[in-house]
Amino acid sequence: MTEPIAMTIRHMKIEDYPLVYGLWTRCTGFTMRDIDDCEDAIKTFLKRNPDTCFVAEDDDGRIIGAILAGNDGRRSRIYHTAIDPDARGRGIGSMLVGRVVETLRAIGLPKVAVGVPADNDAGNDFWERQGFAVRDDLVYRELPL
């Protein structure tokens, strides 16, 4: 790990969207879909999950990390986690995950899931280090509406 970075973790606001979207586009292997990740969709998501989405800002106010997580009252899921490529290796991702896990525990949720593309080796290594186990008893399916 490289030298720690001075930063603040705070709840994400819709006003952060342009900077968070820019962060997402700088992250190699980060997958987005227009229908899920457009500003309107994120605005709706933040309204439903105001307490479980966070950004990390450096001392200059630059967003260097972001995490989107939500729940339906029974299950919780982390949808997007991104760290600026120039700020990686400083524990920012682990701190964001820790904040989400702490918040979800306080809500009373028993577990949290995350989906990672099978070919994203760095992402899968990160989630394994965070303690997330692979489930091989499920097949993920979706129906576009």
FENQUIFEN-V158469 format. One record per pair of residues at least 24 apart in sequence whose ideal C-beta (glycine too) atoms are under 10 Angstrom apart, sorted by the first residue. I is the first residue (numbers start at 0). J is the second residue. Records with the same first field share a line. If there is no record, write none. Layout:
I: J + J
This chain:
0: 87 + 88 + 89 + 90 + 93
1: 86 + 87 + 88 + 89 + 90
2: 88 + 89
3: 89 + 90 + 91
4: 55 + 57 + 58 + 63 + 64 + 83 + 86 + 88 + 89 + 90 + 91
5: 56 + 57 + 58 + 59
6: 54 + 55 + 56 + 57 + 58 + 61 + 62 + 63 + 64 + 86 + 89 + 90 + 91 + 94
7: 54 + 55 + 56 + 57 + 58 + 60
8: 53 + 54 + 55 + 56 + 64 + 66 + 91 + 94 + 95 + 97 + 98
9: 53 + 54 + 55 + 56 + 98
10: 45 + 48 + 49 + 50 + 51 + 52 + 53 + 54 + 98 + 102
11: 41 + 44 + 45 + 48 + 49 + 51 + 52 + 53 + 54 + 62 + 65 + 66 + 67
12: 42 + 45 + 49 + 52 + 54
13: 38 + 39 + 41 + 42 + 43 + 44 + 45 + 46
15: 41 + 45 + 52 + 54 + 56 + 62 + 65
16: 41 + 42 + 45 + 65
17: 62
18: 54 + 56 + 60 + 61 + 62 + 63 + 65
19: 52 + 54 + 62 + 64 + 65 + 66 + 67 + 79 + 81
20: 65
21: 62 + 83
22: 54 + 55 + 61 + 62 + 63 + 64 + 65 + 79 + 81 + 82 + 83 + 84 + 86
23: 65 + 79 + 81
24: 81
25: 81 + 82 + 83 + 84 + 85
26: 65 + 79 + 80 + 81 + 82 + 83 + 84 + 87 + 121 + 122
27: 84 + 119 + 121
28: 115 + 116 + 118 + 119 + 120 + 121 + 122
29: 79 + 80 + 81 + 116 + 119 + 122
30: 79 + 114 + 115 + 116 + 119 + 122
31: 79
32: 143
34: 143 + 144
35: 78 + 79
36: 67 + 78 + 79
41: 67 + 78 + 79
44: 68 + 69 + 78 + 79
45: 69
47: 71
48: 75 + 76 + 78 + 102
50: 99 + 102 + 103 + 105 + 106
51: 75 + 76 + 77 + 78 + 98 + 99 + 102 + 103 + 106 + 108 + 111
52: 77 + 78 + 79 + 95 + 99 + 102
53: 80 + 94 + 95 + 96 + 98 + 99 + 102
54: 81 + 95
55: 82 + 83 + 86 + 89 + 91 + 92 + 94 + 95 + 98
57: 83 + 86 + 91
61: 85 + 86
63: 87 + 89 + 91
64: 89 + 91 + 92 + 94 + 95
65: 91 + 95
66: 91 + 92 + 94 + 95 + 96 + 98 + 99
67: 99
68: 95 + 96 + 98 + 99 + 100 + 102 + 103 + 111 + 112 + 113
69: 99 + 103 + 111
70: 102 + 103 + 106 + 107 + 108 + 111
71: 108
72: 106 + 107 + 108
73: 108 + 109
74: 108 + 109 + 110 + 111 + 112
75: 99 + 100 + 102 + 103 + 104 + 106 + 108 + 109 + 110 + 111 + 112 + 113
76: 103 + 110 + 111 + 112 + 113 + 114
77: 103 + 111 + 112 + 113 + 114 + 115 + 126 + 129 + 131
78: 112 + 113 + 114
79: 113
80: 113 + 115 + 122 + 125 + 126 + 129
82: 125
87: 121 + 125
92: 122 + 125 + 126 + 128 + 129
93: 125 + 128 + 129
96: 125 + 126 + 128 + 129 + 130 + 131
97: 129
100: 129 + 130
112: 137
114: 139
